[in-house]
Structures are given as C-alpha cells and as structure tokens.
Amino acid sequence: VVVVQAAWALCGGQVRYSVPEEAKAGTVVGRLAQDLGLEAGEAEARRLRLVAQGRRASVEVSGASGALVVSSRLDREELCGKSSPCALRLEVLVERPLRVFHVELEVTDINDNAPIFPAAWKNLSIAELTTMPGSRFPLEGASDADIGVNAQLSYTLSPSEHFRVEEGKSNSRSKTLFLVLTKSLDRETIPVHRLVLTASDGGRPSLTGTMEVVISVLDVNDNAPQFNQSVYNVVLPEDAADGTLVARVNATDLDEGMYGEVIYEIDSIFPPSAADIFSINVKSGEIRLKGALDYEGITMYDLHVKAKDKGTPPLSSHCSVELEVLDVNDNAPEVWVTSLSVPVPEDASVGTVVALLSVSDRDSGANGRVRCWVWPSGPFGLEATFLGSYSLVLREALDRERVSEYEVEVRAEDGGSPALRASRGVRVPVSDVNDNAPAFSQAVYTVLARENNLAGAELARLWARDPDEAGNGRVSYSVWEGGVGGAAGSSSSGGGGSVWRPASSYVSFEVRAVDAGEPPLCGNATVQLFVLDENDNAPALLPSAGGGPEAGAVSLEASAGLGSETLWAWAAWGAPAGQVVAKIRAVDADSGYNAWLRYELWEPRGKSPFRVGLYSGEVSTARALEEADGPRQRLVIVVRDHGEPARSATATLSVSLVEGAEAALAAGAGSSSLVARSAVGGESGSGATAATNVWLVVAICAVSSLFLLAVVLYGASRWAPRAAVLAGPGPTTLVCASEVGSWSYSQRHSRSLCVADGAGKSDLMVFSPNFPPPPPGPAAKDAQPEPSSLLDT
C-alpha cells in the first residue's frame, strides 16, 4: 500500500512520501510529477530526475510517468537502525526552467527480524544436592533489530521440573533474565540438563529466537560402585591353560572423577586352597587363571570380588563369581588284576574263571564310561560281574600242545573324544594233561637190512612224538611179541629201538610206544623189514635139455658143489648156423643183481664153431659144422653173476659130432633118460651083441616116436604165436606175476617175472625193484644190458 502524503508548501516546495521496508522493486511510491505541479508529458520534456547525494537511494523517477518507484531493496534496519522514524531526504531537479524540489521518503518498519540471543548456548555448572531450590542464575536476553511492537520480546523455557525462567525488573531498555532452581539436582540421575530458552517478539506474525542452556551437575561422592551382575556364572574345562580369562567383572560408580574410579580385588575364595589359582586385574576387573584346574579334585569354585571407589571414605560393593569346572577326558582307564588262577589245565571246561580284574576311570560322564575287551579275541573272554569288575573266563577248549602259554591283553577304552586307552597284560600258562598218545611219524616203516648181519646190530631207529610234557611225554618202546615172522627185538625209552636180523628176507612186526602218563597212552607203528641180498652164493648148474630137434642129449656129470661141471651133447654134421645144440641152465640162490647170470664161452678161444647166448645160456652153432671140425668139441663155459665181487661156476660141454640119424637117436635116448652116456666121435657099441642091438633099436624107435609126437604138439603150440608175429605186426601182451619181495630166479622163492608174448628170445633179466642194484663189474659193463628192462625180448 502506497501512502502518499503530499504537502505543497510554496515557500519550501517539499513533498513527503511513506513506503514499507522490503517493498518490491517497481512499487510506486508516489506520483511525483503530478505532485510537483507538472503537466502530463512535462516530466520527460523537462527532464525530471533525482540528484544523488552520496549513497544509493533505492528509489528512482520513472521518466515516462514521472512517478517515484522503488528501484532496489529497502531495509529499514540497514538504513536507520533503531532510529525512529526513518526518513530519507531526496532532491528532485527540473530543467527549463531550472528548479529544485525536496522530497522526504519515510521507510516504515515491518516485523522482518527475529529475536537473536548473544550466543547459541549458555553453559552453567550447578553442584548436586548442595545447591538449594530457589537459587537464581542470571542469563543474557535476546535482541530484536525491529522497533516498536515488533521489538517487544517475551521469554519461555522448555519444560523442566528442576528449572524455570524469570524476568527481572530493570530501568534499562533490556530486561534481566534469571534461571531459577525449583528442585534439587542429582547428578547420577541426570548429569546434564539441556534446556531451550525461547524469545518471541510482538509482531504479527510473531518471530522467535532460541538459546540452549546446558546445565552440568557437579558430582559429590554419594554413590558406591555397583556391579552389573551380582553373580557371574562361569564354565571352564579343566584343561584350561594358564592365563585363560575366567570372567571380567564390571562395577560402575555413578559418581565422576576420582569418586567414580573403581578398583577390584578378590575378597575371598572357596575352597581356600584355590587362593593361588586365580588373579584379578585391579583396573579392568579381569579374573584369569594362574594355576591348573582339576575336575577330579574340585568341581566348583566360588570367588567373592570387591569393587571400591577412591572417595573419602571409599564406598564399595561385592559380587560372586561361581566357576564350574567341566570334565575333560584327561585320565586314561586303569586296569588291575585282582586275582589270577594259573596255570590253567588244558582240559579246563569252558567258562572257567582265569582271573578277576578291576577297571576304573577317574573322569566322569561319557569320559568315565569304560569299555573292555580281550585281545587277541580267543580263547578267552571278559564277563562283567558288577560295575567296574570283570572276570577273564575261558571261551574255548585249550590245547597245550598247540599253544603252551597265552599272552592276553585286557584293553580298556573310555567314551571320551578322543578316547583314551589302557591295557594290562596277563600271562596265562597252560598246564599239561596226558591227552596225546605217542604218534609215529609213519604208520608203516620200511627198513632195509643186509643179510648176514650180526645179532644185536642196529637196523633202524624209530621215534614216536608225544607233544605232552614231562612224564606225559616220556615214551618207552617195545616190540609186540605177536609180530609176523617171529622177529626178535629189543626195546628202549627215548628216541628209538634196535631190531635184530630176522630169519627170513621179509618180516612185518609192530612197535608199540607207551608214555608215562596216568593213565598211559600208546601208539603203534608197523615195521616192514626187507633183507638186502649179499652176493654170498655162486651160480649152480642144473641138468640141461637139448636146445633143438636135432640137438644131442646133454647130461650132467660131477657135483654142483665142485664149481666145474661136465656136460655131454650131440650135434649133427652139416647143422646150419644158429642151430641150438644145448642149453646151459644155472641158478643163483641170491636175488637181484646178485642172481642175474651171464654166460661166456671161455674155451676154445678164437674161431669156434659154437657160441653161447650171453644171458640165455643156449649153445648154438656159429656156422655150419664141417668134418674139419673133428668128431668132438670141448667147450668151457663160465657162468657169472653180477654181484660185487662176482661169483662164477664153470661148465664143460663136450659136443660129439655125429651123423644126422645118430644125433636124432642120441637125442631121443637122452630125452628118455635111458642112455646114461654115449661114445664120442665115431665110437659104436662094438661090445654088444647083434640081438641086443635089434631090441635096442626097436625100443629106441618106439620111444622116439612118442617123443617126436610130443615135440610136434609142443612145437605147434609154441611156434603158432611166432608164426602170427611173422605174418604181421600185432599187439604185444606183457604178462606179469608179482609177489611181495625181490624179483629173483631162485630155488627158494617165487618171484615176479615179466615176459612179452611173441618175443624172439627167452633171455630174462632178474632184479629187485625195491633196491638200487650194485654197479656191474668192469669186465661185464660193456656186455650186459641195463637192468631196468627186460633183455632180448
């Protein structure tokens, strides 16, 4: 609103205007040209303008209308401060004609300034308890740049039960303020009071200003330290290391300064013996371990801690720290043998108690629960009798001969994590009972003994094992009197017995071993005794038969005991090579190699018309007989065995060479054993009568016919297989006859021989398969075949 108060004083020519401060630029203050009496349009023509007087006027004259308008911000407080009224004096210049006018511009106040306190906050310090209610504390008031009603201030204080604000009376323009205490202060309740003092002016709308009043309550030692807990419950494992924090107690003192400084100390410990285990920091209240805990000794500790301040006198309070110790698996189980019953007889029944054991663990809970077992598992086991007690019992039958002593380990393991273990070794010897009979290593023993040994000579050593000990394992031996062969023997105790030479080449008897137990036990073994042959018999000649249909008869002369025999045989002139003249037959009472004979032509040496089979003994023609060979051939044949040294016999064979008819008659006579001896060469029975010769010829012919018939039948049966062999190859059958003992060709024993049907010769090797043959002599090594097979078959 523009209020124009124009007064024209012709004498002075002065115009007055009024405008509120903070009017906007362009606001018309007054119609200056009109008020100065200028016509329309003259203001611009006569150049109506303001004359500057050293400062910016904040108003100007509009050239077109001649109005006085606001050109910039008007601030009354800046222009006039607290002066009232605030008037600006302006000079207006008009040209043509030149005139000067004085214009007064009053700037009116608006409420554009809020009250302002000298400081944003005010600090006060008031002692608790000792400062009485009603006490007053002066405060500085606020100021307002406005004037008049806009500058009239009133004060209010934020709500407080302890303070209020009071305005004092003063003759000066400013009011005196007081902060009045209405209630005693308690620093521990409210250590600092923060109040807001507000100043409001009388403008419309009213503006305010504030100041914060900070009241610090001064302390006195009126509070004892207080713990945040009356009881501290702590749990620690017993293996906690030295220096481990047990607890941190905390006490606060509501006082401040030295009145609020708290120091800590351990007032008492239960049990008293634990006084050296704990320590406390007097400033921080930290309680730490300085010794070892032991759950097995003390499970609970009670510490009384005192906190006091530094006032005079000091105030204090107490708290309790209850420490529970947790068990740690730090104790291994313990195993004791309380009773031991050893040695245990090997025939003890299952369930026999061998030992009583006690097992314990000082830990508690799972750490103290113990599990026990036996290692190795058999033949013993554990049985729980009652808590912590066990019996070591027999679970399986014992055998002292298999295991004579047991090293049993009783192992215990607790239930901790990790588990701890303990063991106790128990030595359990096993005592012997006579539960094993002596046992020979073989059921049948084959014993080889040479003949001709002396009575009492040791032939073999037998041993029976008895695994029992002491007397139960001491063995004595005897020969059963009912043994086959009537063998005599001796007995002894210990390792073996000696057997005498039996009367036969094979005998079987029983040896009995008896221990010294109660009752005694015995074992048997069969002994098969084979007598090995010694070459103690020379070959003996037997009467021989003619070897072929044209051979002459052979007769034996002299005694077999002389070692040289004279034999007679006939051969026909012109007999072809290979014709069998005679067969030397000899036997040897020995066996094996000692009875294996070979035949050699000793005389005549050189080119003889006869030869002898090395092993067959057949004397045959080496070539066709001629007249130049003479009427008689004297052959000396040596028969040797293969013993070492070799034994021999000599046979002299006298072969008479006759015509074919005479040879046949001689052979027939020799076969019928009617002719005792014949003349050699061309000798005839010249001393007999003619009649006698006739009857003799008749008898010879009859007997010869029967003989020839028998020979034909025999030859047909014998040569039929050979003819089959000549006709074509066929299977050869091995025919064997066996008997226990040595294979030999002997007058006393029957032995096993093996010949192949269809063989070309009948030579035979005689040997004993049970014993290795002695090596042949050097002279016969090249001539004899291997004794492990049949010869000339």
Residue pairs with C-beta under 8 A, 6 or more apart in sequence:
1 20
2 17
2 19
2 27
2 28
2 29
2 30
3 17
3 18
3 19
4 17
4 18
4 29
4 30
4 31
4 35
5 16
5 17
5 18
6 15
6 16
6 17
6 30
6 35
7 14
7 15
7 16
8 15
8 35
8 37
12 102
13 99
13 100
13 101
13 102
14 101
14 102
14 103
14 104
15 30
15 32
15 35
15 36
15 92
15 101
15 102
15 103
15 104
16 103
16 104
16 105
16 106
17 29
17 30
17 68
17 103
17 104
17 105
17 106
18 105
18 106
18 108
19 27
19 29
19 59
19 70
19 74
19 105
19 106
19 107
19 108
20 107
20 108
20 109
20 110
21 74
21 75
21 76
21 77
21 79
21 107
21 108
21 109
21 110
21 112
22 73
22 74
22 75
22 110
22 112
23 70
23 74
24 70
25 70
25 71
25 72
25 73
26 69
26 70
27 69
27 70
28 67
28 68
28 69
29 59
29 67
29 68
29 69
29 70
29 105
30 67
30 68
31 65
31 66
31 67
31 68
32 43
32 48
32 61
32 66
32 67
32 68
32 92
32 103
33 42
33 43
33 48
33 65
33 66
33 67
34 66
36 48
36 92
36 94
36 101
38 46
38 48
38 66
38 94
42 48
42 66
43 61
43 63
43 64
43 65
43 66
44 63
44 64
44 66
45 96
46 94
46 95
46 96
47 93
47 94
47 95
47 96
48 61
48 63
48 66
48 92
48 93
48 94
49 61
49 92
49 93
50 57
50 59
50 60
50 61
50 90
50 91
50 92
50 93
51 91
51 92
51 93
51 100
53 89
53 90
53 91
56 72
57 71
57 88
57 90
58 70
58 71
58 72
58 73
58 74
59 68
59 69
59 70
59 71
59 88
59 90
59 105
60 68
60 69
60 71
61 67
61 68
61 69
61 92
62 68
62 69
68 103
68 105
74 107
76 86
76 107
76 108
76 109
76 110
77 113
77 145
77 146
79 86
79 88
79 107
80 86
80 107
81 145
82 145
82 147
84 109
84 147
84 148
85 106
85 108
86 106
86 107
86 108
86 109
87 104
87 105
87 106
87 107
88 104
88 105
88 106
88 107
89 102
89 103
89 104
89 105
90 102
90 103
90 104
90 105
91 100
91 101
91 102
91 103
92 100
92 101
92 102
92 103
93 99
93 100
93 101
94 100
94 101
109 146
109 147
109 148
109 150
110 146
110 150
110 203
111 146
111 150
111 201
111 203
111 204
111 205
111 206
111 207
112 146
113 144
113 145
113 146
113 150
113 207
114 144
114 201
114 207
114 208
114 209
115 142
115 143
115 144
115 153
115 199
115 200
115 201
115 207
115 208
115 209
116 142
116 143
116 144
116 145
116 209
117 140
117 141
117 142
117 197
117 199
117 209
117 210
117 211
118 140
118 142
118 143
119 140
119 211
120 211
120 212
121 211
121 212
121 213
121 214
122 139
122 140
122 197
122 211
122 212
122 213
122 214
123 214
123 216
124 137
124 179
124 213
124 214
124 215
124 216
125 215
125 216
125 218
126 135
126 137
126 181
126 185
126 215
126 216
126 217
126 218
127 185
127 217
127 218
127 220
128 184
128 185
128 186
128 187
128 188
128 217
128 218
128 219
128 220
128 222
129 184
129 185
129 186
129 220
129 222
130 220
131 181
131 184
131 185
132 181
132 184
133 181
133 182
133 183
133 184
134 180
134 181
134 182
135 180
135 181
136 166
136 178
136 179
136 180
136 181
137 178
137 179
137 180
137 181
138 176
138 177
138 178
138 179
139 165
139 177
139 178
139 179
139 197
139 213
140 177
141 153
141 155
141 174
141 175
141 176
141 177
141 199
142 153
142 155
142 199
142 209
142 211
143 174
144 150
144 151
144 153
144 199
144 201
144 207
145 151
146 201
146 203
149 201
149 202
149 203
150 201
150 202
150 203
151 201
151 202
152 201
152 202
153 175
153 199
153 200
153 201
153 202
154 199
154 200
154 202
155 165
155 167
155 175
155 177
155 197
155 198
155 199
155 200
156 165
156 197
156 198
156 200
157 163
157 164
157 165
157 179
157 195
157 196
157 197
157 198
157 213
158 195
158 196
158 197
158 198
160 193
160 195
161 182
161 183
162 181
162 182
162 183
162 185
162 190
162 193
163 179
163 180
163 181
163 182
163 193
163 195
163 215
164 179
164 180
164 182
165 177
165 178
165 179
165 180
165 197
166 177
166 178
166 179
166 180
167 175
167 176
167 177
167 178
168 175
168 176
168 177
168 178
169 176
170 176
177 197
179 195
179 213
179 215
185 193
185 217
186 217
187 217
187 218
187 219
187 220
187 254
187 255
187 256
188 222
188 223
188 254
188 255
190 217
191 216
191 217
191 219
191 256
192 214
192 215
192 216
192 217
193 213
193 214
193 215
193 217
194 212
194 213
194 214
194 215
195 212
195 213
195 215
196 210
196 211
196 212
196 213
197 210
197 211
197 212
197 213
198 208
198 209
198 210
199 208
199 209
199 210
199 211
200 206
200 207
200 208
201 207
201 208
219 255
219 256
219 257
219 259
219 260
220 255
220 259
221 255
221 259
221 309
221 311
221 312
221 315
222 255
223 253
223 254
223 255
223 259
223 315
224 253
224 309
224 315
224 316
224 317
225 251
225 252
225 253
225 262
225 307
225 308
225 309
225 315
225 316
225 317
226 251
226 252
226 253
226 254
226 317
227 249
227 250
227 251
227 305
227 307
227 317
227 318
227 319
228 250
228 251
228 252
229 249
229 319
230 319
230 320
231 319
231 320
231 321
231 322
232 247
232 249
232 319
232 320
232 321
232 322
233 322
233 324
234 246
234 247
234 321
234 322
234 323
234 324
235 323
235 324
235 326
236 244
236 246
236 289
236 293
236 323
236 324
236 325
236 326
237 293
237 325
237 326
237 327
237 328
238 293
238 294
238 295
238 296
238 325
238 326
238 327
238 328
238 330
239 293
239 328
239 330
240 289
240 293
241 289
242 289
242 290
242 291
242 292
243 288
243 289
243 290
244 288
244 289
245 286
245 287
245 288
246 278
246 287
246 288
246 289
246 321
246 323
247 286
247 287
247 321
247 323
248 284
248 285
248 286
248 287
249 264
249 280
249 285
249 287
249 305
249 307
249 319
249 321
250 285
251 262
251 264
251 285
251 307
251 317
251 319
252 260
252 262
253 259
253 260
253 261
253 262
253 309
253 315
254 260
255 309
255 311
258 309
258 310
258 311
259 309
259 310
259 311
260 309
261 309
261 310
262 307
262 308
262 309
263 282
263 283
263 307
263 308
263 309
263 310
264 280
264 281
264 282
264 283
264 284
264 285
264 305
264 306
264 307
265 280
265 282
265 305
265 306
265 308
266 278
266 280
266 287
266 303
266 304
266 305
266 306
267 304
267 305
267 306
267 318
268 303
268 304
269 275
269 278
269 301
269 302
269 303
269 304
270 301
270 302
270 303
271 298
271 301
274 291
274 298
274 301
276 290
276 291
277 289
277 290
277 291
277 292
277 293
277 301
278 287
278 288
278 289
278 290
278 291
278 301
278 303
279 287
279 288
279 290
280 286
280 287
280 288
280 305
281 287
281 288
285 305
285 307
287 303
287 305
287 321
293 325
294 325
295 325
295 326
295 327
295 328
295 363
295 364
296 331
296 362
296 363
298 325
299 324
299 325
300 322
300 323
300 324
300 325
301 322
301 323
301 325
302 320
302 321
302 322
302 323
303 320
303 321
303 322
303 323
304 318
304 319
304 320
304 321
305 318
305 319
305 320
305 321
306 316
306 317
306 318
307 316
307 317
307 318
307 319
308 314
308 315
308 316
308 317
309 315
309 316
327 363
327 364
327 365
327 367
327 368
328 363
328 367
329 363
329 367
329 414
329 416
329 417
329 418
329 419
329 420
330 363
331 361
331 362
331 363
331 367
331 420
332 361
332 414
332 420
332 421
332 422
333 359
333 360
333 361
333 370
333 412
333 413
333 414
333 420
333 421
333 422
334 359
334 360
334 361
334 412
334 422
335 357
335 358
335 359
335 372
335 410
335 412
335 422
335 423
335 424
336 357
336 358
336 359
336 424
337 355
337 356
337 357
337 424
337 426
338 356
338 357
338 358
339 355
339 356
340 354
340 355
340 356
340 426
341 353
341 354
341 355
342 354
342 355
342 427
342 428
342 429
343 428
343 429
343 430
343 431
344 352
344 354
344 394
344 398
344 428
344 429
344 430
344 431
345 398
345 430
345 431
345 433
346 398
346 399
346 400
346 401
346 430
346 431
346 432
346 433
346 435
347 398
347 433
347 435
348 394
348 398
349 394
350 394
350 395
350 396
350 397
351 393
351 394
352 393
352 394
353 391
353 392
353 393
354 380
354 392
354 393
354 394
354 426
354 428
355 391
355 392
355 426
355 428
356 385
356 389
356 390
356 391
356 392
357 372
357 382
357 389
357 390
357 391
357 392
357 410
357 424
358 388
358 389
358 390
359 370
359 372
359 388
359 389
359 390
359 412
360 370
360 388
361 367
361 368
361 369
361 370
361 412
361 414
362 368
363 414
363 416
366 414
366 415
366 416
367 414
367 415
367 416
368 414
368 415
369 414
369 415
370 388
370 412
370 413
370 414
370 415
371 412
371 413
371 414
371 415
372 382
372 390
372 410
372 411
372 412
372 413
373 382
373 410
373 411
374 380
374 381
374 382
374 392
374 408
374 409
374 410
374 411
375 408
375 409
375 411
375 423
376 408
376 409
378 395
378 396
379 394
379 395
379 396
379 397
379 398
379 406
380 392
380 393
380 394
380 395
380 406
380 408
380 428
381 392
381 393
381 395
382 390
382 391
382 392
382 393
382 410
383 390
383 391
383 393
384 390
385 391
390 410
392 408
392 410
392 426
398 430
400 430
400 431
400 432
400 433
400 468
400 469
401 436
401 467
401 468
403 430
404 429
404 430
404 469
405 427
405 428
405 429
405 430
406 427
406 428
406 429
406 430
407 425
407 426
407 427
407 428
408 425
408 426
408 427
408 428
409 423
409 424
409 425
409 426
410 423
410 424
410 425
410 426
411 421
411 422
411 423
412 421
412 422
412 423
413 419
413 420
413 421
414 420
414 421
432 468
432 469
432 470
432 472
432 473
433 468
433 472
434 468
434 472
434 515
434 517
434 518
434 519
434 520
434 521
435 468
436 466
436 467
436 468
436 472
436 473
436 521
437 466
437 515
437 521
437 522
437 523
438 464
438 465
438 466
438 475
438 513
438 514
438 515
438 521
438 522
438 523
439 464
439 465
439 466
439 523
440 462
440 463
440 464
440 465
440 511
440 513
440 523
440 524
440 525
441 463
441 465
442 525
443 525
443 526
444 525
444 526
444 527
444 528
445 460
445 462
445 511
445 525
445 526
445 527
445 528
446 528
446 530
447 459
447 460
447 499
447 527
447 528
447 529
447 530
448 530
448 532
448 770
448 771
449 459
449 460
449 499
449 501
449 529
449 530
449 531
449 532
450 531
450 532
450 533
450 534
451 501
451 505
451 531
451 532
451 533
451 534
451 536
452 534
452 536
453 459
453 501
454 501
455 500
455 501
456 498
456 500
457 498
457 500
457 501
458 498
458 499
459 498
459 499
459 500
459 501
459 529
460 496
460 498
460 499
460 527
461 495
461 496
461 497
461 498
462 477
462 496
462 497
462 511
462 525
462 527
463 495
463 496
464 475
464 477
464 513
464 523
464 525
466 472
466 473
466 474
466 475
466 513
466 515
466 521
467 473
468 515
468 517
471 515
471 516
471 517
472 515
472 516
472 517
473 515
474 493
474 515
474 516
475 493
475 494
475 513
475 514
475 515
475 516
476 491
476 492
476 493
476 513
476 514
476 515
476 516
477 491
477 492
477 493
477 496
477 497
477 511
477 512
477 513
477 514
478 491
478 497
478 511
478 512
478 514
479 487
479 488
479 489
479 490
479 491
479 497
479 499
479 509
479 510
479 511
479 512
480 509
480 510
480 511
480 512
480 524
482 510
483 507
483 508
483 509
483 510
484 507
484 508
484 509
485 502
485 503
485 504
485 506
485 507
485 508
485 509
485 529
486 502
486 503
486 507
487 499
487 500
487 502
487 507
487 509
487 529
488 500
489 497
489 498
489 499
489 500
489 509
489 511
490 497
490 498
490 499
490 500
491 497
492 498
497 511
499 527
499 529
501 531
502 529
502 531
504 531
505 530
505 531
505 533
505 591
505 741
505 742
505 749
506 528
506 529
506 530
506 531
506 740
506 741
507 528
507 529
508 526
508 527
508 528
508 529
509 526
509 527
509 529
510 524
510 525
510 526
510 527
511 524
511 525
511 526
511 527
512 522
512 523
512 524
513 522
513 523
513 524
513 525
514 520
514 521
514 522
515 521
515 522
530 741
530 742
530 770
530 771
532 771
533 590
533 591
533 592
533 594
533 595
533 742
533 744
533 768
534 590
534 594
535 590
535 594
535 641
535 643
535 644
535 645
535 646
535 647
536 590
537 588
537 589
537 590
537 594
537 647
538 563
538 588
538 641
538 647
538 648
538 649
539 586
539 587
539 588
539 597
539 639
539 640
539 641
539 647
539 648
539 649
540 560
540 586
540 587
540 588
540 589
540 649
541 556
541 560
541 565
541 567
541 584
541 585
541 586
541 639
541 649
541 651
542 556
542 585
542 586
542 587
543 554
543 555
543 556
543 585
544 554
544 556
544 567
544 582
544 583
544 584
544 585
544 617
545 554
545 583
545 671
546 552
546 553
546 554
546 569
546 580
546 581
546 582
546 583
546 667
546 670
546 671
547 580
547 581
547 582
547 583
547 618
547 619
547 620
548 579
548 580
548 581
549 667
549 711
549 715
550 571
550 572
550 575
550 579
550 660
550 663
550 664
550 667
551 569
551 570
551 571
551 579
551 580
551 581
551 582
551 663
551 667
552 568
552 569
552 570
552 571
552 581
552 582
552 655
552 656
552 658
552 663
552 666
552 667
552 670
553 568
553 569
553 570
553 666
553 667
553 668
553 669
553 670
553 671
553 675
553 678
554 567
554 568
554 569
554 582
554 583
554 653
554 670
555 567
555 568
555 670
555 676
555 677
556 565
556 566
556 567
557 565
557 566
557 567
557 568
558 564
558 565
558 566
560 649
563 649
563 650
564 649
564 650
564 651
564 652
565 649
565 650
565 651
565 652
566 651
566 652
566 653
566 654
567 582
567 584
567 651
567 652
567 653
567 654
568 653
568 654
568 656
568 677
568 678
569 581
569 582
569 619
569 653
569 654
569 655
569 656
570 655
570 656
570 657
570 658
570 662
570 663
570 666
570 667
570 670
570 678
571 579
571 581
571 621
571 625
571 633
571 655
571 656
571 657
571 658
571 663
572 625
572 657
572 658
572 659
572 660
572 662
572 663
572 664
573 625
573 626
573 627
573 657
573 658
573 659
573 660
574 624
574 625
574 660
575 581
575 621
575 624
575 625
576 621
576 624
577 621
577 622
577 623
577 624
578 620
578 621
579 620
579 621
580 618
580 619
580 620
581 610
581 619
581 620
581 621
581 655
582 618
582 619
582 653
582 655
583 616
583 617
583 618
583 619
584 599
584 612
584 617
584 618
584 619
584 637
584 639
584 651
584 653
585 617
586 597
586 599
586 617
586 639
586 649
586 651
587 595
587 745
587 746
587 747
588 594
588 595
588 596
588 597
588 641
588 647
588 744
588 745
588 746
589 595
589 746
589 747
589 748
590 641
590 643
590 744
590 746
591 742
591 743
591 744
591 746
591 749
591 751
591 766
591 768
592 742
592 743
592 744
592 766
592 767
592 768
592 771
592 773
593 641
593 642
593 643
593 767
593 768
593 773
593 774
593 776
593 787
594 641
594 642
594 643
594 774
595 641
595 744
595 745
595 746
595 766
596 641
596 642
596 765
596 766
596 767
596 784
596 787
597 615
597 617
597 639
597 640
597 641
597 642
597 745
597 766
598 614
598 615
598 639
598 640
598 641
598 642
598 780
598 783
598 784
599 612
599 613
599 614
599 615
599 616
599 617
599 637
599 638
599 639
600 612
600 614
600 637
600 638
600 640
601 608
601 610
601 611
601 612
601 635
601 636
601 637
602 636
602 637
602 638
602 650
603 634
603 635
603 636
604 633
604 634
604 635
604 636
608 622
608 633
608 635
609 621
609 622
609 623
609 625
609 626
609 629
609 633
610 619
610 620
610 621
610 622
610 633
610 635
610 655
611 619
611 620
611 621
611 622
612 618
612 619
612 620
612 635
612 637
613 619
613 620
613 761
613 763
614 763
614 783
614 784
615 763
615 764
615 765
615 784
615 785
615 791
615 792
616 761
616 762
616 763
616 792
617 637
617 639
619 635
619 637
619 653
619 655
625 657
629 657
630 657
630 681
631 656
631 657
631 680
631 681
631 682
632 654
632 655
632 656
632 657
632 680
632 681
633 654
633 655
633 657
634 652
634 653
634 654
634 655
635 652
635 653
635 654
635 655
636 650
636 651
636 652
636 653
637 650
637 651
637 652
637 653
638 648
638 649
638 650
638 651
639 648
639 649
639 650
639 651
640 646
640 647
640 648
640 780
641 647
641 648
642 773
642 774
642 776
642 777
642 780
642 784
642 787
643 774
644 774
644 775
644 777
645 777
646 777
646 780
654 680
656 666
656 678
656 679
656 680
656 681
657 681
658 666
664 704
665 700
665 704
666 675
666 678
668 700
668 703
668 704
668 707
668 708
669 675
669 678
669 700
669 703
671 707
672 703
672 707
674 699
674 700
674 703
679 685
685 693
688 696
721 757
721 758
722 758
722 760
724 730
724 758
725 758
730 758
732 756
732 757
732 758
732 759
733 756
733 757
733 758
734 754
734 755
734 756
735 754
735 755
735 756
735 757
736 752
736 753
736 754
737 752
737 753
738 752
739 749
739 750
739 751
739 752
741 749
741 751
742 749
742 751
742 768
742 769
742 770
742 771
743 751
743 752
743 753
743 766
743 767
743 768
743 769
744 751
744 766
744 768
745 751
745 753
745 764
745 766
751 766
753 764
753 766
754 790
755 762
755 764
755 790
755 793
756 790
756 793
759 792
759 793
760 792
760 793
761 792
761 793
762 792
763 791
763 792
763 793
764 790
764 791
765 785
765 787
765 789
765 790
765 791
767 773
767 787
767 788
773 787
776 784
785 791
785 792
